[in-house]
Amino acid sequence: MTTGISGRTFDAIEVHAEGEPGRILTSAADLVQGDTMGERLAWCRANLEWLRLLMLHEPRGYPGLCAVLLLPPVNPDSHFGIVVLEQGGFTPMSGSNTICAVTAVLETGIVPMPTDGSPTTPVVIDTAVGTVRALAHLDGPKVRAVTVANVPAFVVELDFPLVVPEIGTIPVDIVFGGQFFAQTDVRNCGLTLDPARGRDLARAGALIKLACQQQVQVTHPDSPEVSGVNLIMLHTGDRVPGRQDRNTVVLNNAPLRADDPSTWTGALDRSPCGTGTSSRMAALHARGQLAIGEDFSHQSIIGSEFIGQLTGETTVGGRAAVLPTITGRGWITGRSQWILHESDLFPTGYTLGDIWAPQLV
């Protein structure tokens, strides 16, 4: 519901992290209620769908855009909290969007830069899946890179035999890295990570997610509001010496329907995906292919790079888990103010089937 919002201005800082755009909303915190980040995420899902659509749909958004609600911290040692707005819904955590947020708050002074000339500064962030600690690497007034110490990542199942429409039965890894992922070698779909095959990759990801919705049930043991496979990663398979590890993550921008092939689409993450890289490292570690303390170079479909590393081991809900860090770069691309006028024909935006999946009515 948008009652009382007409005419209001929403301030934002536009950023991209290794190619993935993030719109950091700096003046909408008063719309969110809740004493914990879990309560805030639930509030957003129940009450602020209109804001997500307003910011991400046309004419203000496009299929590849994400956004971040910048919120007051819930813990005394944190700098701020975040809830992420993705095309598929509100999510608790995103590595690329965290890099965007840290870059934005430091370079605009929302969080002060150190005054002693230090080359780094810590930033502590509250999320619905736990406290996230980041370290900003500085080059004068510019944030040169951000290292995000993500929440623990853990494998739910390796090589789960998923029956996928049009593709067949393929092995997928079900892994949590800040969100729940299903991950598989792109060759299992008969494809390669070729940007020119973007539509085919998105369709394969949508079919895998559709299959997961029917065959996979997962809930975070410490955060019950975080459940279900949300994102699909197609990657280059087992690590091979001398070969660059690459991936693409498919983000759906409309509900998937098994009886409607026109909904089997989505947008590809332009970055290597921070939560995806975290979950990929957890799976590789479980397979004995990535050691604690080893750097992991992970490239996106457009060649941008995150450097990941597992810094230790822990447990989550009785499961073996790892502690991932992700390092990537962000750049502010502009500042914006977004307005919803009471006479606007499209108070929650719109989509068109030329570049968007069909929206259910």
Beta strands, then each sheet from edge to edge (+ up, - down):
strand 1: 9-17
strand 2: 20-25
strand 3: 66-71
strand 4: 80-86
strand 5: 89-91
strand 6: 120-127
strand 7: 130-139
strand 8: 142-149
strand 9: 153-164
strand 10: 168-176
strand 11: 180-185
strand 12: 231-235
strand 13: 245-251
strand 14: 267-268
strand 15: 295-299
strand 16: 305-316
strand 17: 319-328
strand 18: 330-339
sheet 1: 5+ 4- 3+ 2+ 1- 18+
sheet 2: 5+ 4- 6- 7+ 8- 17+ 9- 10+ 11- 12- 13+ 14-
sheet 3: 5+ 4- 6- 7+ 8- 17+ 16- 15+
end
